[in-house]
């Protein structure tokens, strides 16, 4: 299961591209490509910025109990990977968007279409995966944190 979870970002886009190849779909015509790409760049940049803000917040709480719980659960490497992948894919998607804006008028075709579609699907999946792991970690951390807090409160009450 962990293999599928880690590599779904690559497996699912390849599967979708294979299906499109079988259906002989190798291009897309977008009437206002410049507006579409501008919107895509804005959305991707916002999401990447949000992820970078999450990273900054996590760095700020490194010495806190929350990070100790993440280390105890052995989730730090997984969290690091799940934060890193959308940032890289998003950055590549922004660069490719500029290339598509320069090279294409209304039709995105061939290899550029396949790479573009691969990155868009991967970016969406990577962010969904990040959201799921963040919700899981929040649940685990909050349970552990409140359990520890209640134990400490009981100890403080016993000392009084």
N, C-alpha and C positions, 0 to 999 in steps of 0.2 A: 504494500500500500504506500509506503514511504517513497518508493521509486516513482510511482505514478504521480504522487503529490509533488515531487520535486521537478519532474520533467513534463508535466502537463502543459507547461508554458511553451514547449517545443512540439510535443506530440500532437496536440489538438490543432494548431495552425497547419502543420504538415498534412494532417488528415483532411482538413478543409481544403487546402490547396490541391490535394490529390483528387478530391471529389470534383472541384472546379475544373481540373485538367481533364477528367473523364467526361465531364459535361461540355468540354471545349469552350470554357469561358476564360478568356485570357486578357480581357481588357474591360475597362469601365469608362463610360462617357459621363462626365459631370458638367452640366451647363455652365455653372459658375465655379469653376475649379479653384480660382484664387480665393473666393470667399470660403469655400469648404476647407482649403488648406489653412487659411488664416484662423478659422475657428478651431481646427484640429490642433494647430500650434498653440493657441491660447489654452485650450483644455488640457493638453499634455503638459505644458509648462506649469499650469496651476497645480495639477496633480503631483508632478515631480517636486515642485516647491513645497507642497504640503508634506510629502514624504521626507524631504530634507529637514523640514521643521520638526517632524517626529524624531528624526535622528538626533537633532540638536537637543530636544527635550530629554531623550534617553541618555545622552551624554551628560546632561545636567544633573541627572539623578543617579549617576553611576555608583555613588557611595551609599545610596539609600537602600532601605530594606527591599524595595521593589526589585532592584537589580540583583540583590542577593537571592531572592526567590527565583528569578529567571535563571540565574546560574545554577541553583540547586536543581531546578527542573531540567537542566541541560538543554535549554531552549535558546541560548545566546547565539550559537552558530546558525541555527535555523532562522532566527529573527534577523540576524545580520544578512544572510543570503536573501531572505524575502524582502528586505528593504533595499538591497543593492540592485537586484534584478530589474524592478520597475524603473529605477533611476537610469540605468544603462539603456534599457529598451526605449524609454521615453526620450532620452537624449539622441539616440540613433533615429528615432521617428521624427524628431524635430529637424535633424540634419537632412534626412531623406525628403521631408516635406519641402524644404527649400530647394532641393534638387528637382523635385517634381514641379515645383512652381516655375523654375527656370526652363526646364526641358519640355514641359507639356502645355498644350493650349487648352483642350477640353478632354482629351482622351489619355488615360493612363493605361499603358499596354505593356505586354511582354514581361521581361524580368523585373522591371521597375514596379509593375502592378503586383507581381508575386511577392516581392520583398516588402512593398508597402502594406499589402494585406497581411502578410506574415507578422510584421511588426505591430500592426494595429491589434490583431487578435491576441498576440502574445502580451501586449501591454495591458489589454483589458483583463486577460486571465491572471496575469501577475498581480494586478491590483485587487482582483477578487480574492486571490489566494492570500495576499497580504492582509486584507480585511478580515478574512476568516481566522488567520493566525493571531491577529491582534485581539479579536473578540475572545478567542480561546485563552490567550495569555491574560487578558483582563479578568476573565472568569477565574482562572487558576490563581492569579495574584490576589484578587479581592478575597477569595475564600481563605487563602493562606494568611493574608494580612489581617483580616478580621478575626481569624482564629488566634493568631499571635497577640493581637491587641486585647482580646477578651482574656487570654491567659495572663497577660501583664497586668490588666485591671484587677483580676482576681488576686494576684500576688500583692499588688499595692493595697487592695482592700484588706487583705489578711494582715499586712504589716501595721495598719492603722489600728 
